[in-house]
Amino acid sequence: MKINKTFLLTLITAVALSGLSFAGDKNKPENKPGYDKSKDVGTKAPKGADLLFDGTQKSIDANWQMWPKADMAITWKLVDNPNGEGKVLQTDGGRRWGTHDLVSKKKYMDFEGHVDFIMMGKRGDGKAEGYSNSGVYLQNRYEIQIESPKGKNIADPYNWKIGGHGIAAFCMERVPDVNAWRPNGEWHAFHFTCTGARWKDGKEVTPAKATVWWNGIKVHDNATIRKANGGVKVGGTAEGLKLQEHGQDVRFKNVWVLEK
């Protein structure tokens, strides 16, 4: 078969330009100013950290319990990574939020931590589509929201306005400074530091502060956080790291906390 050299050259150029366009997509978090790969998916637990979930049932049994009933058998499941190797932790339990959450047995006051998560939409259909909702609770108080966009926003994943209940917001308190979205079916990461509130004689002396990176982008910088969105009431006690069950399919891996 005779190959048209002009056509071949055009095809090669188009493919090359397409690759450059994809790699240079300014909307992708890894291409945004300030991106820090060391705060993105896969960040390894540093020396001395508590590796709360490492992909094994042993780590689940050793480090976690159900919330709000600690004596309840753990309902969450160990399942295959939907787009990689190993096992991941899947939300499972009641459809009403706050009834089948998972909280670490160990409690923390001042800490650095990391959670990788993936939103898979509706539970049980195996498709990375549809609405997802969960959350990562610092001190079982302050929720960093996990949520996929609703309705028409799914077709415009980078430019939708994140409200007080949107992903990476401290729920109903502070929206993220930057949209670092990745679509359903791709892994996300929350990397965070938290300094717990100090109380004396029943009154707050200093509020809790948190810095959060979402997919390697800093979205909260030493922000004051005061609103407890479920879990333990605001106070000066050390509390566990909590993962929320909301009725959809959200999965977690690489969960660790380093006390400060």
N, C-alpha and C positions, 0 to 999 in steps of 0.2 A: 504494500500500500504506500503510495506516495504521500508524504507529509508536507503540508503547506507551511513553509518556514515563517511566513508572516503571521499566520494563525497561531502557530506554536509560540512565537515570541510574544504575541498579544496575550495568550493564555498564561504564560509564565509571569508576565508583568502584572496581570490582574491578580494572580494568586499571591504574588509578593506584596503588592499594595494592600491586599485584603489582610494579610498577616500583620503588616505594619499598622494598619488601622485598628485591628483588634488589640494588638499589644499596646497601642497608644491611646486606648479608650480612656479619656480623662475621668469618666464616671466610675471606673473600677477603683476600689479603695487603694489597691497597690500602686495606682498611678496618681494619687492625690498628694498634694503637698503635706509633708510631715509624716508620711507613712513610715511605720517602724515594724519591720518584719519580725523583730523579737517579741512583739506583742500580738502577733497574729496566730492563726491556726497552727497547732503543732508545737507551740512553745513548751519546752520541757521543764519539768519541775526542778527548781534549783536545789542544791544540797541543803538538807535540813527541812525541806517542805513535807507536808503531809499529802501524799498522793491518795486522794480520796476515792478516785475511780481510775483503774488502770486497764479496764477491759475484761476484768475477771469477776466471777461471782464471789470469790473470796473477798475482794475489795468492797463489794456491796455489803456483804454480811458483816464485815469488820467495822465499817465506817459510817453506816447509814441506818436510819430508822424512819418510820412513817410519822407524818404530822397531819392532824393534831393528836393522834392516838399512837403513842410510842409502842404499845403492846400489840398493835395490828401487824399481821404478817405483811412483809413487803410485797406489793403487787406489781411493781415495775419489772420489766423484762430485759433480759440480756439477749440481744438480737444481732444479726449480721450488719456490718457497716454497709449502708446502701451504695456507696461509691468508693470503697476502699477495702483494706484488709482488716481483720480483727473483728471484735465484738464491741457493741456500743450499748448504752443504757437508754431504754425507751420508756417514756411516760406511759403509765397505765393505771387505771383505777376509776374513780368516780368521774362523772362528766361535769359535776359542779365544782368549780375551783375552790381550793382550800380544804378539801376533804381527803385527798390522797397524795399530798406532797411528800417529798423526800428531804429530810434534813440531816446534816452531819451530826454524829453523836458528840464530837468534840466541839467546844465553843471557843469563839475567838473575839478578842477586843480590838487589837490593832494588827493589820495583816495585809499581805499581798496575795492575790489569787488569780486563777485562770480557769475558764470554762470554754470548751469547744462545743458547739451545738449545730444541729441541722434541722430545718423545718420541712416536714414531709406532707403537710396538709392533712387530709382526712385519714383517720386511722383505719388500716385494714385493706385499702385498695391498692397499695404498692406504688402509687403515683405521687410524684413530688408536685402536687397541684393543690389548690384550695387554701382555705384559711388555716393558719396555725397560731397558737397562743400558748405561752408559757412564761417563765420568769426566773431570774436568778436573784435570790434575796440575800443581801449582806446582813449579817447578824439576824437572820430570820425576821427582818423588819423592812429594810429599804430595798424595794424591788426594782431591778434593772429589767425593763420589760422586754419580752420576746414576742414579736407579733409580725405577721406578714400583712402587706397592704390588702385592703378590702376592695371588692368590686372592680371598677375600671382601672384602679391604680395598679393592678397586677400587670397590666400591659405597659406601664410607665414606671418601672421599678426604681429609677434613680431620681426622678424629679418630684415624686409625691411628697407632700408636706407631712412631716412627722409631728403628730400632736402629742399631748400629754400622756396619752395611752399607747403611743407608738413605740416601735422597737428602739432600744437603747435609751429611752427616757427613764428617769427615775419616776416611776408611775405617778401621774397626776401631780408632779412637783416641778420637774425640770426636763426640758426637751434636750436632745443631743445638739451640740454645736455644729456638727457636720453629718450629712447623710452618707454612711459608708456601707450601703446596702449591697447584698449579694442575693440572687434569686433563690427561691425554694429549691431544695435539692443540692445546694452548695453549702459547704461548711462555713460557719461563722465563728468568731471568737470574741469573748469579753475578757479583757485583762484589767485588773483593778487593784487599787490600794484603798484601804479604809482605815480611818482613825476613829474609834468609837467615841461617842459622847461621854462627857464626864458630868456626873450629877453629885450633889451634896445636899443633904437634908431635904430630899425630895424635889430639888430644883435643879434645872440644867445650869451647869457652870460654863461648859463649852459644848457646842453642837458637834455632831458627827460630820466628818469631811470625807469626800471620796474623789478619786481620779479614776476615769474609765477610758480604756481604749477599746474601740469596736472595730474589729478587722484591721488592727494596726493603726487606726486613726484615733487620736485623742479627742474624745467627744464631751468629757466633763473634766475640768481642770481644778482640782482642790475645791470642789463644789460643796457648799453646805447642804446637808440633807437632814430633814426633820420629820418627814411624813412616813409613818408606818402603814404599809398597804397590805394588811393581813399578817398573820404570824404573831410575834411578840410585840407588846406595846412599847412605845418609845421610852427609853430609860438608859441607865448607865451600866447595864450588865453585859457580859460577854455572851454571845449566842451563836448558834450554828449557821453554816451556809446551807441555804435551802434552794431546792429546784422544784418548780411548780408543775402540777398536773392540772390541765385545763380541759381535757377531753379530746385534744387533737394529737397527732403523731409528731412529737418532737423528741430528738435523740441527742445524747450527750456522750462525750469522751474527754479524756485528758483533763480531769478535774483535780485541782490541787490548791492548797493554801499554805502560805509561809507566814508563821507568826512573826511579829515585829517586837 
